[in-house]
Amino acid sequence: MPRPNHANHNNPPADYLDGFIDEIQAADFLCQSVRTLQKWRVSGFGPHFYKPGRSVRYRRRDLLEWAATRRRSNT
């Protein structure tokens, strides 16, 4: 039985997944460079992003969902 005071690391809280992060954090989250994320945005290849004003933001949930679509079992 899980302890009530300890977070379950396999299921992060929804507010963590739905919070916005900047492109530096998103690049780190995906183990990519910021420049790669920038190229993906221009080409339309990468994960969904938000552009409130001049800044670019990502939701961790969108990054995880996008990464799951890239999963492969062989080459």
Distance bins in CASP14 RR format, pairs under 12 A and 6 or more apart:
PFRMAT RR
TARGET T0000
AUTHOR 0000-0000-0000
RMODE 2
METHOD distances of the structure
MODEL  1
2 8 1 0 0 1 0 0 0 0 0 0 0
2 9 0 0 0 0 0 1 0 0 0 0 0
2 10 0 0 0 0 0 1 0 0 0 0 0
2 11 0 0 0 0 0 1 0 0 0 0 0
7 13 1 0 0 1 0 0 0 0 0 0 0
7 16 0 0 0 0 1 0 0 0 0 0 0
8 16 0 0 0 0 0 1 0 0 0 0 0
9 16 0 0 0 0 0 1 0 0 0 0 0
11 17 0 0 0 0 1 0 0 0 0 0 0
12 18 0 0 0 0 0 1 0 0 0 0 0
12 19 0 0 0 0 0 1 0 0 0 0 0
12 60 0 0 0 0 1 0 0 0 0 0 0
12 61 0 0 0 0 1 0 0 0 0 0 0
12 64 0 0 0 0 1 0 0 0 0 0 0
13 19 0 0 0 0 0 1 0 0 0 0 0
13 60 0 0 0 0 0 1 0 0 0 0 0
13 61 0 0 0 0 0 1 0 0 0 0 0
14 59 0 0 0 0 0 1 0 0 0 0 0
14 60 0 0 0 0 0 1 0 0 0 0 0
14 61 0 0 0 0 1 0 0 0 0 0 0
15 59 0 0 0 0 0 1 0 0 0 0 0
15 60 0 0 0 0 0 1 0 0 0 0 0
15 61 0 0 0 0 0 1 0 0 0 0 0
16 29 0 0 0 0 0 1 0 0 0 0 0
16 59 0 0 0 0 0 1 0 0 0 0 0
16 60 1 0 0 1 0 0 0 0 0 0 0
16 61 0 0 0 0 1 0 0 0 0 0 0
16 64 0 0 0 0 0 1 0 0 0 0 0
17 29 0 0 0 0 0 1 0 0 0 0 0
17 58 0 0 0 0 0 1 0 0 0 0 0
17 59 1 0 0 1 0 0 0 0 0 0 0
17 60 1 0 1 0 0 0 0 0 0 0 0
17 61 1 0 1 0 0 0 0 0 0 0 0
17 62 0 0 0 0 1 0 0 0 0 0 0
17 63 0 0 0 0 1 0 0 0 0 0 0
17 64 1 0 0 1 0 0 0 0 0 0 0
17 65 0 0 0 0 1 0 0 0 0 0 0
18 50 0 0 0 0 0 1 0 0 0 0 0
18 57 0 0 0 0 0 1 0 0 0 0 0
18 58 0 0 0 0 0 1 0 0 0 0 0
18 59 1 0 1 0 0 0 0 0 0 0 0
18 60 1 0 0 1 0 0 0 0 0 0 0
18 61 1 0 1 0 0 0 0 0 0 0 0
18 62 0 0 0 0 1 0 0 0 0 0 0
18 63 0 0 0 0 0 1 0 0 0 0 0
18 64 0 0 0 0 0 1 0 0 0 0 0
18 65 0 0 0 0 0 1 0 0 0 0 0
19 25 0 0 0 0 0 1 0 0 0 0 0
19 26 0 0 0 0 0 1 0 0 0 0 0
19 29 0 0 0 0 0 1 0 0 0 0 0
19 50 0 0 0 0 0 1 0 0 0 0 0
19 57 0 0 0 0 1 0 0 0 0 0 0
19 58 0 0 0 0 1 0 0 0 0 0 0
19 59 1 0 1 0 0 0 0 0 0 0 0
19 60 1 0 0 1 0 0 0 0 0 0 0
19 61 0 0 0 0 1 0 0 0 0 0 0
19 62 0 0 0 0 0 1 0 0 0 0 0
19 63 0 0 0 0 0 1 0 0 0 0 0
20 26 0 0 0 0 1 0 0 0 0 0 0
20 48 0 0 0 0 0 1 0 0 0 0 0
20 49 0 0 0 0 1 0 0 0 0 0 0
20 50 1 0 0 1 0 0 0 0 0 0 0
20 51 0 0 0 0 0 1 0 0 0 0 0
20 52 0 0 0 0 1 0 0 0 0 0 0
20 55 0 0 0 0 1 0 0 0 0 0 0
20 56 0 0 0 0 1 0 0 0 0 0 0
20 57 1 0 1 0 0 0 0 0 0 0 0
20 58 1 0 0 1 0 0 0 0 0 0 0
20 59 1 0 0 1 0 0 0 0 0 0 0
20 60 0 0 0 0 1 0 0 0 0 0 0
20 61 0 0 0 0 0 1 0 0 0 0 0
20 62 0 0 0 0 1 0 0 0 0 0 0
20 63 0 0 0 0 0 1 0 0 0 0 0
21 27 0 0 0 0 1 0 0 0 0 0 0
21 28 0 0 0 0 1 0 0 0 0 0 0
21 29 1 0 0 1 0 0 0 0 0 0 0
21 30 0 0 0 0 0 1 0 0 0 0 0
21 37 0 0 0 0 0 1 0 0 0 0 0
21 47 0 0 0 0 0 1 0 0 0 0 0
21 49 0 0 0 0 0 1 0 0 0 0 0
21 50 0 0 0 0 0 1 0 0 0 0 0
21 55 0 0 0 0 0 1 0 0 0 0 0
21 56 0 0 0 0 0 1 0 0 0 0 0
21 57 1 0 0 1 0 0 0 0 0 0 0
21 58 1 0 1 0 0 0 0 0 0 0 0
21 59 1 0 0 1 0 0 0 0 0 0 0
21 60 1 0 0 1 0 0 0 0 0 0 0
21 61 0 0 0 0 0 1 0 0 0 0 0
21 62 0 0 0 0 0 1 0 0 0 0 0
21 63 0 0 0 0 1 0 0 0 0 0 0
22 28 0 0 0 0 0 1 0 0 0 0 0
22 29 0 0 0 0 0 1 0 0 0 0 0
22 34 0 0 0 0 1 0 0 0 0 0 0
22 37 0 0 0 0 0 1 0 0 0 0 0
22 49 0 0 0 0 0 1 0 0 0 0 0
22 50 0 0 0 0 0 1 0 0 0 0 0
22 51 0 0 0 0 0 1 0 0 0 0 0
22 52 0 0 0 0 0 1 0 0 0 0 0
22 54 0 0 0 0 0 1 0 0 0 0 0
22 55 1 0 0 1 0 0 0 0 0 0 0
22 56 1 0 0 1 0 0 0 0 0 0 0
22 57 1 0 0 1 0 0 0 0 0 0 0
22 58 1 0 0 1 0 0 0 0 0 0 0
22 59 0 0 0 0 0 1 0 0 0 0 0
22 60 0 0 0 0 0 1 0 0 0 0 0
23 29 0 0 0 0 0 1 0 0 0 0 0
23 30 0 0 0 0 0 1 0 0 0 0 0
23 32 0 0 0 0 0 1 0 0 0 0 0
23 33 0 0 0 0 0 1 0 0 0 0 0
23 34 1 0 1 0 0 0 0 0 0 0 0
23 35 0 0 0 0 1 0 0 0 0 0 0
23 36 0 0 0 0 0 1 0 0 0 0 0
23 37 1 0 1 0 0 0 0 0 0 0 0
23 38 1 0 0 1 0 0 0 0 0 0 0
23 39 0 0 0 0 0 1 0 0 0 0 0
23 40 0 0 0 0 0 1 0 0 0 0 0
23 41 0 0 0 0 1 0 0 0 0 0 0
23 46 0 0 0 0 0 1 0 0 0 0 0
23 47 0 0 0 0 0 1 0 0 0 0 0
23 49 1 0 0 1 0 0 0 0 0 0 0
23 50 0 0 0 0 0 1 0 0 0 0 0
23 51 0 0 0 0 0 1 0 0 0 0 0
23 55 0 0 0 0 1 0 0 0 0 0 0
23 56 1 0 1 0 0 0 0 0 0 0 0
23 57 1 0 0 1 0 0 0 0 0 0 0
23 58 1 0 0 1 0 0 0 0 0 0 0
23 63 0 0 0 0 0 1 0 0 0 0 0
24 30 0 0 0 0 0 1 0 0 0 0 0
24 32 0 0 0 0 0 1 0 0 0 0 0
24 33 0 0 0 0 1 0 0 0 0 0 0
24 34 1 0 1 0 0 0 0 0 0 0 0
24 35 0 0 0 0 0 1 0 0 0 0 0
24 37 0 0 0 0 1 0 0 0 0 0 0
24 38 0 0 0 0 0 1 0 0 0 0 0
24 55 0 0 0 0 0 1 0 0 0 0 0
24 56 0 0 0 0 0 1 0 0 0 0 0
24 57 0 0 0 0 0 1 0 0 0 0 0
24 58 0 0 0 0 0 1 0 0 0 0 0
25 32 0 0 0 0 0 1 0 0 0 0 0
25 34 0 0 0 0 1 0 0 0 0 0 0
25 37 0 0 0 0 0 1 0 0 0 0 0
25 56 0 0 0 0 0 1 0 0 0 0 0
25 57 0 0 0 0 1 0 0 0 0 0 0
25 58 1 0 0 1 0 0 0 0 0 0 0
25 59 0 0 0 0 0 1 0 0 0 0 0
25 60 0 0 0 0 1 0 0 0 0 0 0
25 63 0 0 0 0 1 0 0 0 0 0 0
26 32 0 0 0 0 1 0 0 0 0 0 0
26 33 0 0 0 0 0 1 0 0 0 0 0
26 34 0 0 0 0 1 0 0 0 0 0 0
26 36 0 0 0 0 0 1 0 0 0 0 0
26 37 1 0 0 1 0 0 0 0 0 0 0
26 38 0 0 0 0 0 1 0 0 0 0 0
26 40 0 0 0 0 0 1 0 0 0 0 0
26 41 0 0 0 0 0 1 0 0 0 0 0
26 46 0 0 0 0 0 1 0 0 0 0 0
26 47 1 0 0 1 0 0 0 0 0 0 0
26 48 0 0 0 0 0 1 0 0 0 0 0
26 49 1 0 0 1 0 0 0 0 0 0 0
26 50 0 0 0 0 0 1 0 0 0 0 0
26 55 0 0 0 0 0 1 0 0 0 0 0
26 56 0 0 0 0 1 0 0 0 0 0 0
26 57 0 0 0 0 1 0 0 0 0 0 0
26 58 1 0 1 0 0 0 0 0 0 0 0
26 59 0 0 0 0 1 0 0 0 0 0 0
26 60 0 0 0 0 1 0 0 0 0 0 0
26 61 0 0 0 0 0 1 0 0 0 0 0
26 62 0 0 0 0 1 0 0 0 0 0 0
26 63 1 0 0 1 0 0 0 0 0 0 0
26 64 0 0 0 0 0 1 0 0 0 0 0
26 66 0 0 0 0 0 1 0 0 0 0 0
26 67 0 0 0 0 0 1 0 0 0 0 0
27 33 1 0 1 0 0 0 0 0 0 0 0
27 34 1 0 1 0 0 0 0 0 0 0 0
27 35 0 0 0 0 1 0 0 0 0 0 0
27 36 1 0 0 1 0 0 0 0 0 0 0
27 37 1 0 1 0 0 0 0 0 0 0 0
27 38 0 0 0 0 1 0 0 0 0 0 0
27 39 0 0 0 0 0 1 0 0 0 0 0
27 40 0 0 0 0 0 1 0 0 0 0 0
27 41 0 0 0 0 0 1 0 0 0 0 0
27 46 0 0 0 0 0 1 0 0 0 0 0
27 47 0 0 0 0 0 1 0 0 0 0 0
27 49 0 0 0 0 0 1 0 0 0 0 0
27 56 0 0 0 0 0 1 0 0 0 0 0
27 58 0 0 0 0 1 0 0 0 0 0 0
27 63 0 0 0 0 1 0 0 0 0 0 0
28 34 0 0 0 0 1 0 0 0 0 0 0
28 36 0 0 0 0 0 1 0 0 0 0 0
28 37 0 0 0 0 0 1 0 0 0 0 0
28 58 0 0 0 0 0 1 0 0 0 0 0
28 60 0 0 0 0 0 1 0 0 0 0 0
28 63 0 0 0 0 0 1 0 0 0 0 0
29 37 0 0 0 0 1 0 0 0 0 0 0
29 47 0 0 0 0 1 0 0 0 0 0 0
29 58 1 0 0 1 0 0 0 0 0 0 0
29 59 0 0 0 0 0 1 0 0 0 0 0
29 60 1 0 0 1 0 0 0 0 0 0 0
29 61 0 0 0 0 0 1 0 0 0 0 0
29 62 0 0 0 0 0 1 0 0 0 0 0
29 63 1 0 1 0 0 0 0 0 0 0 0
29 64 0 0 0 0 1 0 0 0 0 0 0
29 66 0 0 0 0 0 1 0 0 0 0 0
29 67 0 0 0 0 1 0 0 0 0 0 0
30 36 0 0 0 0 1 0 0 0 0 0 0
30 37 1 0 0 1 0 0 0 0 0 0 0
30 40 0 0 0 0 1 0 0 0 0 0 0
30 46 0 0 0 0 1 0 0 0 0 0 0
30 47 1 0 0 1 0 0 0 0 0 0 0
30 49 0 0 0 0 0 1 0 0 0 0 0
30 58 0 0 0 0 1 0 0 0 0 0 0
30 60 0 0 0 0 0 1 0 0 0 0 0
30 62 0 0 0 0 0 1 0 0 0 0 0
30 63 1 0 0 1 0 0 0 0 0 0 0
30 64 0 0 0 0 1 0 0 0 0 0 0
30 65 0 0 0 0 0 1 0 0 0 0 0
30 66 0 0 0 0 1 0 0 0 0 0 0
30 67 1 0 0 1 0 0 0 0 0 0 0
30 68 0 0 0 0 0 1 0 0 0 0 0
30 70 0 0 0 0 1 0 0 0 0 0 0
31 37 0 0 0 0 0 1 0 0 0 0 0
31 63 0 0 0 0 0 1 0 0 0 0 0
31 67 0 0 0 0 1 0 0 0 0 0 0
31 70 0 0 0 0 0 1 0 0 0 0 0
32 38 0 0 0 0 0 1 0 0 0 0 0
32 39 0 0 0 0 1 0 0 0 0 0 0
32 40 0 0 0 0 1 0 0 0 0 0 0
32 41 0 0 0 0 0 1 0 0 0 0 0
32 45 0 0 0 0 0 1 0 0 0 0 0
32 46 0 0 0 0 1 0 0 0 0 0 0
32 47 0 0 0 0 0 1 0 0 0 0 0
32 58 0 0 0 0 0 1 0 0 0 0 0
32 63 0 0 0 0 0 1 0 0 0 0 0
32 66 0 0 0 0 0 1 0 0 0 0 0
32 67 0 0 0 0 0 1 0 0 0 0 0
32 70 0 0 0 0 0 1 0 0 0 0 0
33 39 0 0 0 0 1 0 0 0 0 0 0
33 40 0 0 0 0 0 1 0 0 0 0 0
34 40 0 0 0 0 0 1 0 0 0 0 0
34 41 0 0 0 0 0 1 0 0 0 0 0
34 56 0 0 0 0 1 0 0 0 0 0 0
34 58 0 0 0 0 0 1 0 0 0 0 0
35 41 0 0 0 0 0 1 0 0 0 0 0
35 42 0 0 0 0 0 1 0 0 0 0 0
36 42 0 0 0 0 0 1 0 0 0 0 0
36 43 0 0 0 0 0 1 0 0 0 0 0
36 45 0 0 0 0 1 0 0 0 0 0 0
36 46 0 0 0 0 1 0 0 0 0 0 0
36 47 0 0 0 0 0 1 0 0 0 0 0
37 43 0 0 0 0 0 1 0 0 0 0 0
37 44 0 0 0 0 0 1 0 0 0 0 0
37 45 0 0 0 0 0 1 0 0 0 0 0
37 46 1 0 0 1 0 0 0 0 0 0 0
37 47 0 0 0 0 1 0 0 0 0 0 0
37 48 0 0 0 0 0 1 0 0 0 0 0
37 49 0 0 0 0 1 0 0 0 0 0 0
37 56 0 0 0 0 1 0 0 0 0 0 0
37 57 0 0 0 0 0 1 0 0 0 0 0
37 58 0 0 0 0 1 0 0 0 0 0 0
37 63 0 0 0 0 1 0 0 0 0 0 0
37 66 0 0 0 0 0 1 0 0 0 0 0
38 44 0 0 0 0 0 1 0 0 0 0 0
38 45 0 0 0 0 0 1 0 0 0 0 0
38 46 0 0 0 0 0 1 0 0 0 0 0
38 49 0 0 0 0 0 1 0 0 0 0 0
38 56 0 0 0 0 1 0 0 0 0 0 0
39 45 1 0 0 1 0 0 0 0 0 0 0
39 46 0 0 0 0 1 0 0 0 0 0 0
40 46 1 1 0 0 0 0 0 0 0 0 0
40 47 1 0 0 1 0 0 0 0 0 0 0
40 48 0 0 0 0 0 1 0 0 0 0 0
40 49 0 0 0 0 1 0 0 0 0 0 0
40 56 0 0 0 0 0 1 0 0 0 0 0
40 58 0 0 0 0 0 1 0 0 0 0 0
40 63 0 0 0 0 0 1 0 0 0 0 0
40 66 0 0 0 0 1 0 0 0 0 0 0
40 70 0 0 0 0 0 1 0 0 0 0 0
41 47 0 0 0 0 1 0 0 0 0 0 0
41 48 0 0 0 0 1 0 0 0 0 0 0
41 49 1 0 0 1 0 0 0 0 0 0 0
41 50 0 0 0 0 0 1 0 0 0 0 0
41 51 0 0 0 0 1 0 0 0 0 0 0
41 56 1 0 0 1 0 0 0 0 0 0 0
41 57 0 0 0 0 0 1 0 0 0 0 0
41 58 0 0 0 0 0 1 0 0 0 0 0
42 49 0 0 0 0 0 1 0 0 0 0 0
42 56 0 0 0 0 0 1 0 0 0 0 0
44 66 0 0 0 0 0 1 0 0 0 0 0
45 66 0 0 0 0 1 0 0 0 0 0 0
45 69 0 0 0 0 0 1 0 0 0 0 0
45 70 0 0 0 0 0 1 0 0 0 0 0
46 58 0 0 0 0 1 0 0 0 0 0 0
46 62 0 0 0 0 1 0 0 0 0 0 0
46 63 0 0 0 0 1 0 0 0 0 0 0
46 65 0 0 0 0 0 1 0 0 0 0 0
46 66 1 0 0 1 0 0 0 0 0 0 0
46 67 0 0 0 0 1 0 0 0 0 0 0
46 69 0 0 0 0 1 0 0 0 0 0 0
46 70 0 0 0 0 1 0 0 0 0 0 0
47 56 0 0 0 0 0 1 0 0 0 0 0
47 57 0 0 0 0 0 1 0 0 0 0 0
47 58 1 0 0 1 0 0 0 0 0 0 0
47 59 0 0 0 0 1 0 0 0 0 0 0
47 60 0 0 0 0 0 1 0 0 0 0 0
47 61 0 0 0 0 1 0 0 0 0 0 0
47 62 1 0 1 0 0 0 0 0 0 0 0
47 63 1 0 1 0 0 0 0 0 0 0 0
47 64 0 0 0 0 1 0 0 0 0 0 0
47 65 1 0 0 1 0 0 0 0 0 0 0
47 66 1 1 0 0 0 0 0 0 0 0 0
47 67 1 0 0 1 0 0 0 0 0 0 0
47 68 0 0 0 0 0 1 0 0 0 0 0
47 69 0 0 0 0 1 0 0 0 0 0 0
47 70 0 0 0 0 1 0 0 0 0 0 0
48 56 0 0 0 0 0 1 0 0 0 0 0
48 57 0 0 0 0 0 1 0 0 0 0 0
48 58 1 0 0 1 0 0 0 0 0 0 0
48 59 1 0 0 1 0 0 0 0 0 0 0
48 60 0 0 0 0 0 1 0 0 0 0 0
48 61 0 0 0 0 1 0 0 0 0 0 0
48 62 1 0 1 0 0 0 0 0 0 0 0
48 63 0 0 0 0 1 0 0 0 0 0 0
48 64 0 0 0 0 0 1 0 0 0 0 0
48 65 0 0 0 0 1 0 0 0 0 0 0
48 66 1 0 0 1 0 0 0 0 0 0 0
48 69 0 0 0 0 0 1 0 0 0 0 0
49 55 0 0 0 0 0 1 0 0 0 0 0
49 56 1 0 1 0 0 0 0 0 0 0 0
49 57 1 0 0 1 0 0 0 0 0 0 0
49 58 1 0 1 0 0 0 0 0 0 0 0
49 59 0 0 0 0 1 0 0 0 0 0 0
49 62 1 0 0 1 0 0 0 0 0 0 0
49 63 0 0 0 0 1 0 0 0 0 0 0
49 66 0 0 0 0 0 1 0 0 0 0 0
50 56 1 0 0 1 0 0 0 0 0 0 0
50 57 1 0 1 0 0 0 0 0 0 0 0
50 58 1 0 0 1 0 0 0 0 0 0 0
50 59 1 0 0 1 0 0 0 0 0 0 0
50 62 0 0 0 0 1 0 0 0 0 0 0
51 57 1 0 0 1 0 0 0 0 0 0 0
51 58 0 0 0 0 0 1 0 0 0 0 0
52 58 0 0 0 0 0 1 0 0 0 0 0
57 63 0 0 0 0 0 1 0 0 0 0 0
58 64 0 0 0 0 0 1 0 0 0 0 0
58 65 0 0 0 0 0 1 0 0 0 0 0
58 66 0 0 0 0 1 0 0 0 0 0 0
58 67 0 0 0 0 0 1 0 0 0 0 0
59 65 0 0 0 0 1 0 0 0 0 0 0
59 66 0 0 0 0 0 1 0 0 0 0 0
60 66 0 0 0 0 0 1 0 0 0 0 0
60 67 0 0 0 0 0 1 0 0 0 0 0
61 67 0 0 0 0 0 1 0 0 0 0 0
61 68 0 0 0 0 0 1 0 0 0 0 0
62 68 0 0 0 0 0 1 0 0 0 0 0
62 69 0 0 0 0 0 1 0 0 0 0 0
63 69 0 0 0 0 0 1 0 0 0 0 0
63 70 0 0 0 0 0 1 0 0 0 0 0
64 70 0 0 0 0 0 1 0 0 0 0 0
64 71 0 0 0 0 0 1 0 0 0 0 0
65 71 0 0 0 0 0 1 0 0 0 0 0
END
